[in-house]
Amino acid sequence: MHLNQISPQRPAVARPVRRRPHWWPRLAAATLTACLAAACSAAAATAGTTAAAVPPPLPLNCGAQDFPLQCYTPHAYEVAYGIAPLLRRGIDGRGQTVVLPELAEPPSSHGVIYSDIRKDLAAFDTKFALPAATLNVINSIARSKTPYLAGSEEVEDTEMVHAFAPAASLDVVLVPQDAQSSSANFATAMTKAIQEGVAVHAAVISISFTGGEHLFTPAQVTAMNTALREARHQQVTVVAASGDTGPISDQGPPRQVSMPASDPLVLAVGGTTLDATLATGTYHGEMAWDQSAEPEATGASGGGYSSLFPRPAYQAGTARAGATRGVPDVAANADSNTAMAVDISGGGLLPASGTSAATPLWAGVIALADQQAGQHLGFINPAIYHIASSPAYHKAFHDVITGDNSVLWPSGVFTGYTAGPGWDPVTGWGSPNAKYLIPLLARTARSRP
């Protein structure tokens, strides 16, 4: 089981991170195999020399003091993904609740720095001039003695949603610390968290947990699917991270996609590498996220085809769709080199990375769409595919057509899939251009019988 932590092995504040590369568009066609043959390192050396001559404007430094990373501000991300115009019109998520299942944290663990989620959000709001967050911590499942103690993943999830839907309520549903220790615990925790989201009439449930499909028994898959069916019945949208290890799960081989994102009732979110002007957020492009060949960095957009679920009706007729459920449906930035900054008290600014950063971004987008529609969109996948298959596609989405999700694992290279025009099993339909997508989603909801 895996929760896509900002820093899974070490305290987040101590994680060495790389400076944001200005040369990545030049490597868009280079696959992992080519990188392993030293093509990428040679190109990086050449391009890095050029980029270093132009210092980035107004740097916002994240990460370790001796190895800073230039992160984007929330406002720059709002511009890049088309959210800023909506916020100016008062489409800010008011009246919507986003539920975030998170691990209950102990007072300390292996030297990892934990923080108070209330202080984290307050510091984030102050630093980036955001309105105060409405936070509720639901402790009925975990029964934690320290419910406000937060790890880096909880900070990332809540602050990402708050950046894009600043008036939405954030309901953190704590699950037991051992939720990742076995497939049974994982399935139970996810089932209960989804049920809790339904019970509080959430607009969106945003899930950063991932577990390879092969780990679960049929009964465990059925339990999660039953909860998701109830969410669909109650008009609750469920979004989930596709994982950070390309064509294999975050637990490793074999080739597979991950639950709960692979369930057809979930909007599965993959990862990209964003190229936007650092100071203003002006959008230039994206490629598939794959850092797996970089030193001191790992990760690639989870994607591929399910071994558990047949192809859903909404994917019928989609180019590159297979006989089974294809993952992901959509994407957004997951690259630590091109990340938005989040604030963790005691640790300073950190890059929000992994598909677990892209997922709450999409949760925020859907909360805005729910507000504009005046109703919950609920099971959103058919509407996403309908819009993406229409002439409005290239206005509503940023189509990601370069890169792949191959990964280097200790047992060897696992060749992934390539991004391309339209839907692909790396970035789905691409990332949101919310100023066009949200009105289209709202219109689709209003026209639904």
Secondary structure per residue as TSV (DSSP state, phi and psi in degrees):
chain	resnum	aa	ss	phi	psi
A	1	M	-	360.0	151.1
A	2	H	E	-150.2	132.3
A	3	L	E	-110.1	125.7
A	4	N	-	-73.9	77.8
A	5	Q	-	-68.2	151.7
A	6	I	S	-58.8	-41.2
A	7	S	S	-136.4	90.7
A	8	P	S	-71.5	-27.5
A	9	Q	S	-100.2	-30.9
A	10	R	S	-132.6	164.2
A	11	P	-	-54.4	138.9
A	12	A	G	-58.5	-36.4
A	13	V	G	-69.0	-17.2
A	14	A	G	-101.6	0.0
A	15	R	-	-70.9	122.5
A	16	P	-	-72.2	127.6
A	17	V	-	-126.7	156.9
A	18	R	-	-92.5	150.5
A	19	R	-	-66.3	149.0
A	20	R	-	-62.6	120.7
A	21	P	-	-77.6	133.7
A	22	H	S	-90.4	-0.7
A	23	W	-	-104.5	2.9
A	24	W	G	-62.9	-31.0
A	25	P	G	-60.1	-27.4
A	26	R	G	-71.1	-18.0
A	27	L	G	-103.8	10.8
A	28	A	T	-57.7	-32.9
A	29	A	T	-90.1	-3.2
A	30	A	-	-83.1	124.7
A	31	T	-	-87.5	168.9
A	32	L	H	-58.7	-39.0
A	33	T	H	-59.2	-41.4
A	34	A	H	-65.4	-38.6
A	35	C	H	-61.0	-41.1
A	36	L	H	-65.9	-21.4
A	37	A	T	-89.3	9.3
A	38	A	T	81.3	7.4
A	39	A	H	-66.4	-41.3
A	40	C	H	-67.7	-41.6
A	41	S	H	-65.4	-36.3
A	42	A	H	-68.0	-43.3
A	43	A	H	-64.7	-39.9
A	44	A	H	-63.5	-39.4
A	45	A	H	-63.4	-41.1
A	46	T	H	-68.7	-49.7
A	47	A	H	-70.3	-35.7
A	48	G	H	-60.9	-33.0
A	49	T	H	-63.3	-41.4
A	50	T	H	-67.4	-45.1
A	51	A	H	-65.3	-35.0
A	52	A	H	-65.3	-20.1
A	53	A	T	-73.7	-17.6
A	54	V	S	-116.3	102.0
A	55	P	-	-66.9	142.6
A	56	P	-	-69.3	145.6
A	57	P	S	-74.5	143.9
A	58	L	S	41.4	63.6
A	59	P	-	-65.7	139.5
A	60	L	-	-113.5	104.0
A	61	N	E	-85.4	131.1
A	62	C	E	-119.5	159.2
A	63	G	S	87.2	-159.0
A	64	A	-	-66.1	144.6
A	65	Q	T	-62.4	-34.7
A	66	D	T	-86.9	-1.7
A	67	F	S	-150.1	67.3
A	68	P	-	-72.6	157.9
A	69	L	E	-123.0	137.9
A	70	Q	E	-87.4	106.5
A	71	C	-	-95.6	163.0
A	72	Y	B	-86.1	151.6
A	73	T	-	-79.9	160.9
A	74	P	H	-55.2	-39.0
A	75	H	H	-63.0	-40.8
A	76	A	H	-60.9	-40.3
A	77	Y	H	-66.5	-39.0
A	78	E	H	-59.4	-38.1
A	79	V	H	-70.2	-47.9
A	80	A	H	-58.4	-39.4
A	81	Y	T	-100.2	15.6
A	82	G	T	74.4	19.5
A	83	I	-	-89.8	-28.6
A	84	A	H	-53.9	-45.8
A	85	P	H	-61.6	-33.0
A	86	L	H	-69.8	-42.5
A	87	L	H	-60.5	-38.1
A	88	R	H	-65.4	-24.4
A	89	R	T	-91.2	3.9
A	90	G	T	87.7	7.3
A	91	I	-	-86.2	92.6
A	92	D	S	-131.0	11.5
A	93	G	-	91.2	4.3
A	94	R	T	-60.3	140.7
A	95	G	T	84.1	-1.2
A	96	Q	-	-111.0	147.5
A	97	T	E	-119.4	128.7
A	98	V	E	-110.1	123.1
A	99	V	E	-96.2	134.5
A	100	L	E	-128.3	102.9
A	101	P	E	-67.3	128.5
A	102	E	E	-139.4	152.8
A	103	L	E	-69.3	133.9
A	104	A	-	-70.2	130.1
A	105	E	-	-103.3	141.7
A	106	P	-	-77.8	169.3
A	107	P	S	-56.1	-35.7
A	108	S	-	-159.3	153.2
A	109	S	B	-154.1	112.5
A	110	H	T	55.1	33.1
A	111	G	T	79.2	2.4
A	112	V	B	-71.5	138.9
A	113	I	-	-84.9	121.6
A	114	Y	-	-108.5	167.6
A	115	S	E	-145.4	177.6
A	116	D	E	-95.5	117.1
A	117	I	H	-59.7	-29.3
A	118	R	H	-66.6	-42.3
A	119	K	H	-68.7	-38.2
A	120	D	H	-58.5	-50.9
A	121	L	H	-64.5	-38.8
A	122	A	H	-63.6	-42.5
A	123	A	H	-65.3	-41.4
A	124	F	H	-61.0	-45.8
A	125	D	H	-63.9	-41.8
A	126	T	H	-65.9	-44.9
A	127	K	H	-64.0	-37.3
A	128	F	H	-112.9	18.1
A	129	A	T	55.2	46.0
A	130	L	-	-101.8	153.1
A	131	P	-	-66.0	155.5
A	132	A	-	-59.3	137.5
A	133	A	-	-78.4	147.0
A	134	T	E	-97.0	107.2
A	135	L	E	-116.6	132.3
A	136	N	E	-127.5	131.4
A	137	V	E	-108.2	118.8
A	138	I	E	-100.3	116.6
A	139	N	-	-113.8	15.5
A	140	S	T	-72.0	-22.7
A	141	I	T	-88.0	-52.0
A	142	A	T	-80.0	-32.0
A	143	R	-	52.4	48.3
A	144	S	-	-73.4	144.8
A	145	K	S	-81.3	-13.4
A	146	T	-	-129.9	67.2
A	147	P	T	-66.6	-21.6
A	148	Y	T	-94.0	-1.0
A	149	L	E	-74.6	128.2
A	150	A	E	-126.3	141.7
A	151	G	-	-90.5	177.0
A	152	S	H	-62.2	-32.9
A	153	E	H	-67.0	-42.2
A	154	E	H	-63.1	-40.7
A	155	V	H	-61.3	-47.9
A	156	E	H	-59.3	-48.8
A	157	D	H	-61.5	-49.0
A	158	T	H	-67.3	-41.4
A	159	E	H	-72.9	-31.1
A	160	M	H	-65.0	-47.5
A	161	V	H	-60.7	-45.7
A	162	H	H	-63.2	-32.5
A	163	A	H	-64.7	-33.1
A	164	F	H	-103.6	-22.1
A	165	A	S	-133.3	70.3
A	166	P	T	-65.1	-18.8
A	167	A	T	-99.0	-2.0
A	168	A	S	-73.8	149.1
A	169	S	E	-79.6	139.2
A	170	L	E	-107.5	111.3
A	171	D	E	-105.4	104.0
A	172	V	E	-84.3	118.7
A	173	V	E	-101.3	110.0
A	174	L	E	-78.3	134.2
A	175	V	E	-115.7	157.9
A	176	P	-	-59.4	151.5
A	177	Q	G	-58.5	-28.5
A	178	D	G	-89.0	16.0
A	179	A	G	-61.7	-22.2
A	180	Q	G	-100.8	3.5
A	181	S	S	-80.9	-18.5
A	182	S	S	-157.4	161.2
A	183	S	H	-64.2	-34.7
A	184	A	H	-65.0	-45.3
A	185	N	H	-64.9	-39.9
A	186	F	H	-60.2	-51.9
A	187	A	H	-61.4	-40.6
A	188	T	H	-64.3	-45.4
A	189	A	H	-63.3	-44.8
A	190	M	H	-66.8	-40.3
A	191	T	H	-61.2	-47.1
A	192	K	H	-66.7	-37.8
A	193	A	H	-66.2	-41.1
A	194	I	H	-64.7	-42.6
A	195	Q	H	-61.6	-38.7
A	196	E	H	-65.4	-40.6
A	197	G	H	-61.1	-40.0
A	198	V	H	-65.1	-42.0
A	199	A	H	-63.0	-33.7
A	200	V	T	-91.5	9.2
A	201	H	T	58.3	45.2
A	202	A	-	-63.6	151.6
A	203	A	S	-78.8	-41.6
A	204	V	E	-141.1	142.3
A	205	I	E	-114.6	124.0
A	206	S	E	-112.5	117.4
A	207	I	E	-115.7	122.1
A	208	S	-	-100.1	-3.6
A	209	F	E	-76.3	144.5
A	210	T	E	-138.2	145.4
A	211	G	E	-148.1	128.3
A	212	G	E	-55.5	140.0
A	213	E	G	-55.4	-36.5
A	214	H	G	-68.5	-12.4
A	215	L	G	-78.2	-19.4
A	216	F	S	-100.8	144.1
A	217	T	-	-79.2	160.2
A	218	P	H	-54.9	-37.6
A	219	A	H	-65.8	-38.3
A	220	Q	H	-68.6	-40.4
A	221	V	H	-62.6	-42.9
A	222	T	H	-63.6	-40.0
A	223	A	H	-61.5	-46.4
A	224	M	H	-66.2	-41.2
A	225	N	H	-64.5	-37.5
A	226	T	H	-62.9	-42.2
A	227	A	H	-64.0	-39.2
A	228	L	H	-67.1	-34.5
A	229	R	H	-63.8	-39.5
A	230	E	H	-66.9	-38.0
A	231	A	H	-60.5	-43.9
A	232	R	H	-61.6	-43.1
A	233	H	H	-62.1	-34.1
A	234	Q	T	-94.2	13.3
A	235	Q	T	62.0	42.5
A	236	V	-	-108.3	125.2
A	237	T	E	-81.3	134.2
A	238	V	E	-117.6	123.0
A	239	V	E	-116.5	146.4
A	240	A	E	-148.3	149.4
A	241	A	E	-70.3	139.9
A	242	S	-	-81.5	-10.9
A	243	G	-	107.2	166.5
A	244	D	S	-118.3	20.7
A	245	T	B	-131.5	38.2
A	246	G	T	59.3	-128.1
A	247	P	T	-82.6	1.5
A	248	I	E	-117.5	172.1
A	249	S	E	-83.9	170.3
A	250	D	T	-67.4	-11.9
A	251	Q	T	-91.6	-4.2
A	252	G	E	110.3	-168.9
A	253	P	E	-59.8	161.4
A	254	P	E	-83.3	-177.6
A	255	R	E	-60.4	128.1
A	256	Q	-	-171.7	166.1
A	257	V	-	-105.9	175.0
A	258	S	E	-118.0	146.8
A	259	M	E	-84.3	153.2
A	260	P	T	-84.6	0.8
A	261	A	T	-61.1	-30.4
A	262	S	T	-76.8	-12.6
A	263	D	S	-65.8	130.9
A	264	P	T	-62.0	-13.4
A	265	L	T	-86.8	2.1
A	266	V	S	-111.2	141.9
A	267	L	E	-85.0	108.8
A	268	A	E	-86.6	133.0
A	269	V	E	-117.0	121.1
A	270	G	E	-97.9	-169.6
A	271	G	E	-124.3	150.4
A	272	T	E	-131.7	173.0
A	273	T	E	-113.9	119.3
A	274	L	E	-86.7	140.9
A	275	D	E	-121.5	109.3
A	276	A	E	-144.5	157.3
A	277	T	-	-62.7	127.0
A	278	L	T	-60.5	-42.5
A	279	A	T	-78.2	-37.3
A	280	T	T	-108.9	-21.3
A	281	G	-	85.6	5.2
A	282	T	-	-55.4	125.1
A	283	Y	E	-78.2	134.6
A	284	H	E	-118.4	-33.7
A	285	G	E	165.4	177.3
A	286	E	E	-147.2	157.3
A	287	M	E	-133.9	168.1
A	288	A	E	-61.4	139.5
A	289	W	-	-79.0	123.2
A	290	D	B	-156.0	99.7
A	291	Q	-	-106.8	12.8
A	292	S	T	-68.1	-17.7
A	293	A	T	-97.1	1.2
A	294	E	S	-86.2	143.0
A	295	P	T	-67.9	143.4
A	296	E	T	60.2	22.7
A	297	A	-	-151.5	145.0
A	298	T	-	-138.4	163.6
A	299	G	-	124.3	142.9
A	300	A	B	-153.9	150.4
A	301	S	-	-58.2	122.4
A	302	G	-	-66.1	133.9
A	303	G	-	-173.4	156.2
A	304	G	E	153.8	-146.8
A	305	Y	E	-129.4	139.7
A	306	S	E	-70.6	148.8
A	307	S	E	-103.9	1.0
A	308	L	E	-111.5	-34.4
A	309	F	E	-117.0	132.4
A	310	P	E	-69.2	165.1
A	311	R	-	-59.6	124.8
A	312	P	-	-73.1	160.0
A	313	A	G	-58.6	-36.0
A	314	Y	G	-69.0	-16.1
A	315	Q	G	-94.8	-4.0
A	316	A	T	-62.1	134.8
A	317	G	T	83.7	-4.3
A	318	T	-	-79.3	128.2
A	319	A	T	-58.0	138.9
A	320	R	T	74.1	2.0
A	321	A	-	-68.8	143.7
A	322	G	-	-103.8	-163.5
A	323	A	S	-78.8	-13.4
A	324	T	E	-123.3	172.8
A	325	R	E	-56.0	126.3
A	326	G	E	-95.3	141.4
A	327	V	E	-130.5	139.5
A	328	P	-	-91.7	-176.6
A	329	D	S	-95.8	-37.1
A	330	V	E	-144.8	-177.9
A	331	A	E	-158.6	171.8
A	332	A	E	-165.2	177.8
A	333	N	E	-58.5	135.3
A	334	A	-	-129.4	-1.3
A	335	D	-	-82.9	127.5
A	336	S	G	-65.8	-21.6
A	337	N	G	-76.0	-18.1
A	338	T	G	-130.7	37.9
A	339	A	-	-91.5	159.8
A	340	M	E	-81.9	146.3
A	341	A	E	-79.2	138.6
A	342	V	E	-123.0	159.2
A	343	D	E	-116.2	123.3
A	344	I	E	-118.1	121.6
A	345	S	T	-61.6	133.1
A	346	G	T	88.4	-15.4
A	347	G	T	-121.5	-11.1
A	348	G	E	77.6	-156.0
A	349	L	E	-82.1	140.9
A	350	L	E	-133.6	154.0
A	351	P	E	-79.4	130.0
A	352	A	E	-82.3	110.9
A	353	S	-	-134.5	169.2
A	354	G	S	86.3	166.2
A	355	T	H	-66.6	-14.3
A	356	S	H	-75.9	-8.8
A	357	A	H	-90.7	-36.9
A	358	A	H	-67.0	-32.5
A	359	T	H	-66.9	-51.3
A	360	P	H	-65.5	-24.9
A	361	L	H	-59.6	-47.2
A	362	W	H	-66.2	-34.4
A	363	A	H	-60.9	-41.0
A	364	G	H	-63.3	-41.5
A	365	V	H	-59.5	-44.4
A	366	I	H	-67.8	-36.6
A	367	A	H	-60.2	-39.5
A	368	L	H	-64.4	-41.9
A	369	A	H	-64.4	-39.0
A	370	D	H	-61.2	-43.0
A	371	Q	H	-62.4	-46.2
A	372	Q	H	-65.5	-35.4
A	373	A	H	-74.1	-22.2
A	374	G	T	75.6	16.2
A	375	Q	S	-163.4	162.4
A	376	H	-	-73.9	135.0
A	377	L	-	-73.2	-28.5
A	378	G	-	66.2	-135.8
A	379	F	S	-67.7	102.4
A	380	I	-	-94.3	-14.1
A	381	N	H	-56.3	-46.6
A	382	P	H	-58.6	-37.6
A	383	A	H	-67.6	-40.6
A	384	I	H	-59.0	-47.1
A	385	Y	H	-70.2	-33.5
A	386	H	H	-64.3	-46.7
A	387	I	H	-65.3	-42.6
A	388	A	H	-67.2	-22.7
A	389	S	T	-93.0	4.8
A	390	S	S	-104.2	172.3
A	391	P	T	-61.8	-15.2
A	392	A	T	-81.3	-2.4
A	393	Y	H	-51.7	-52.3
A	394	H	H	-76.5	-5.2
A	395	K	H	-90.6	-40.7
A	396	A	H	-80.5	-24.5
A	397	F	E	-130.2	153.1
A	398	H	E	-94.2	107.3
A	399	D	-	-72.7	126.1
A	400	V	-	-102.4	115.9
A	401	I	-	-119.1	2.5
A	402	T	S	-128.2	155.4
A	403	G	-	97.9	175.9
A	404	D	B	-149.7	-178.0
A	405	N	-	-125.1	33.4
A	406	S	-	-64.3	149.4
A	407	V	E	-134.4	150.5
A	408	L	E	-98.8	115.9
A	409	W	E	-113.6	158.6
A	410	P	T	-52.9	-28.6
A	411	S	T	-88.2	-0.1
A	412	G	E	137.1	-174.9
A	413	V	E	-87.4	131.1
A	414	F	E	-106.8	107.6
A	415	T	-	-68.5	126.7
A	416	G	-	-97.9	-149.2
A	417	Y	-	-111.5	158.8
A	418	T	B	-103.4	145.3
A	419	A	-	-74.7	154.9
A	420	G	-	-165.2	177.4
A	421	P	S	-57.5	138.3
A	422	G	S	77.0	-154.0
A	423	W	-	-72.0	141.3
A	424	D	B	-147.3	157.7
A	425	P	T	-82.2	35.4
A	426	V	T	-127.8	-48.6
A	427	T	T	-125.3	9.8
A	428	G	B	60.0	-133.9
A	429	W	T	-83.7	-6.1
A	430	G	-	109.4	-163.4
A	431	S	E	-100.0	164.1
A	432	P	E	-81.6	141.1
A	433	N	-	-108.5	85.1
A	434	A	H	-62.3	-30.1
A	435	K	H	-63.9	-23.1
A	436	Y	H	-100.4	-38.9
A	437	L	H	-66.4	-44.4
A	438	I	H	-63.7	-45.8
A	439	P	H	-60.2	-35.6
A	440	L	H	-67.4	-41.4
A	441	L	H	-63.7	-42.3
A	442	A	H	-62.8	-40.3
A	443	R	H	-66.1	-38.7
A	444	T	H	-63.1	-40.2
A	445	A	H	-65.4	-40.7
A	446	R	H	-67.3	-29.7
A	447	S	H	-86.3	-5.4
A	448	R	-	-73.6	136.7
A	449	P	-	-65.8	360.0
